[in-house]
Amino acid sequence: MTSACSRADVDFKKPLDLKFTAIDGRKVDLSQLRGKVVLIDFWATWCPPCLTISPHLLDLYKKYHAQGLEIVGLSADSDKSALKKYVKEKGTPWPEYFDDSGDQALFQRLGVESFPTLWLLDRKGVVVNPNFRELWGDGVGIPNTIPPATLARVDAAIAKQLKAP
């Protein structure tokens, strides 16, 4: 499986190790989310395809959070105030990472070079789909308007992972 993260310094057979303090002060440690399905959204407020799928991520969160879905945002923004404004305006309930150092070392360590990149983690914390973004695409990219069939495909993939042991 080829992915946007093929050069990552990550062993995709082991639980992903990720800890940070979110922009709202929450401490995030993926090891504390074991037992839940986690969707990691690598994105930025300046990324049009990211903004296209953003409301759909919120819909997924609302639909599946009570069943064990968590979303974690990792923003590549360089303007923290723009990120905070967007998160507040959209009512994003999940934690958002912001790199205060500006060196984007986390993205480099994880091998993420394009946005959005979406990783789906199973209940053990293992990345089961480092190409989750592909479910949103049309073979060329992410269209400006997401067709209902695409949303159904994404929905089914989340539901299936939530049912997995």
C-alpha positions in Angstrom: 0.0 0.0 0.0 1.5 3.3 -1.1 0.8 6.3 1.0 1.6 9.9 1.5 3.4 8.8 4.6 5.6 6.1 3.1 8.7 7.7 4.4 7.4 8.0 7.9 9.5 7.1 10.9 6.5 5.1 12.2 6.1 1.3 12.6 2.5 0.8 11.3 2.4 -2.6 13.0 2.6 -1.1 16.5 0.4 1.4 18.3 1.1 5.0 17.3 2.9 6.9 20.0 1.7 10.5 20.0 1.5 13.0 22.8 0.9 16.7 22.8 -0.9 19.6 24.4 -3.8 20.8 22.3 -4.5 24.5 21.6 -7.2 24.5 24.3 -4.8 23.1 26.9 -6.0 19.5 26.8 -3.3 16.9 27.2 -3.5 14.3 24.4 -1.9 10.9 24.6 -3.0 8.3 22.1 -2.2 5.5 24.5 -5.1 6.9 26.7 -7.4 6.5 23.7 -6.9 2.7 23.4 -10.3 1.0 23.1 -11.5 3.7 20.8 -11.2 4.1 17.1 -9.2 7.3 16.3 -9.2 9.3 13.1 -6.2 11.6 12.8 -6.7 14.6 10.6 -3.5 16.2 9.3 -4.8 19.5 8.0 -4.6 23.3 7.8 -7.0 26.2 7.6 -5.2 27.4 4.3 -5.9 24.0 2.7 -9.1 24.1 0.5 -9.6 20.3 0.4 -9.2 20.2 4.2 -12.0 22.8 4.6 -14.2 20.8 2.2 -14.1 17.7 4.4 -14.1 19.5 7.7 -17.9 19.7 8.1 -18.2 16.0 7.2 -15.6 15.1 9.9 -17.8 17.0 12.4 -20.8 15.0 11.2 -18.9 11.7 11.6 -17.9 12.8 15.1 -21.4 13.6 16.1 -22.7 10.4 14.7 -20.1 8.0 16.0 -18.5 9.6 19.1 -20.8 7.9 21.5 -19.9 4.6 19.8 -16.2 5.1 20.4 -14.9 7.4 17.6 -12.4 10.0 18.5 -10.9 12.6 16.1 -7.6 14.2 16.7 -6.5 17.2 14.6 -2.9 18.0 13.7 -2.8 21.4 12.1 0.0 22.5 9.9 -1.0 26.1 10.3 1.7 28.7 11.1 -0.9 31.2 12.4 -2.2 30.0 15.8 -4.9 32.7 16.0 -6.3 31.6 12.6 -6.5 28.0 13.8 -8.1 29.0 17.1 -10.6 31.2 15.3 -11.6 28.4 12.8 -12.0 25.8 15.6 -14.2 28.2 17.6 -16.3 29.3 14.7 -16.9 25.7 13.5 -17.4 24.3 17.0 -14.7 21.6 16.6 -14.9 19.5 19.7 -11.8 17.4 19.3 -8.3 18.4 20.3 -6.1 20.3 17.8 -2.3 20.2 17.7 -0.4 23.4 16.8 3.4 23.5 16.4 4.5 26.4 18.5 8.1 25.9 17.4 7.2 26.3 13.7 9.6 23.6 12.6 6.9 21.1 11.7 9.0 18.3 13.2 6.0 16.2 14.0 4.9 16.1 10.4 8.4 15.3 9.3 8.6 12.4 11.9 5.3 11.0 10.7 6.2 11.5 7.0 3.2 13.7 6.3 3.8 15.9 3.3 0.4 16.6 1.9 -2.9 17.9 3.3 -5.3 16.6 4.2 -3.9 13.3 5.3 -6.1 11.1 7.3 -5.1 8.1 9.3 -7.5 5.6 10.8 -6.4 3.8 14.0 -8.0 0.7 15.4 -8.9 0.2 19.0 -5.4 -1.0 19.8 -3.9 2.3 18.5 -2.5 0.8 15.3 -2.8 2.7 12.0 -5.1 0.4 10.0 -5.5 2.9 7.1 -2.8 5.5 6.5 -4.7 6.4 3.2 -8.1 7.2 4.7 -8.0 10.4 2.6 -8.4 8.3 -0.5 -12.0 7.4 0.5 -12.9 11.1 0.2 -11.3 11.5 -3.3 -12.5 10.9 -6.8 -9.3 9.4 -8.1 -7.8 12.8 -8.9 -8.3 14.7 -5.6 -10.9 15.8 -3.2 -13.8 17.5 -5.1 -15.2 20.8 -4.0 -18.5 19.1 -3.3 -18.5 15.6 -1.7 -21.0 13.3 -3.4 -23.4 11.3 -1.2 -21.9 8.0 -2.4 -18.5 9.2 -1.1 -19.9 10.1 2.3 -21.6 6.7 2.4 -18.3 5.0 1.7 -16.5 7.0 4.5 -19.4 6.3 6.9 -19.3 2.6 6.1 -15.5 2.5 6.7 -15.9 4.1 10.1 -18.8 1.9 11.1 -16.9 -1.2 10.1 -13.9 -0.2 12.2 -16.1 0.5 15.2 -17.6 -3.0 14.9 -14.1 -4.6 14.7 -12.8 -6.2 17.9 
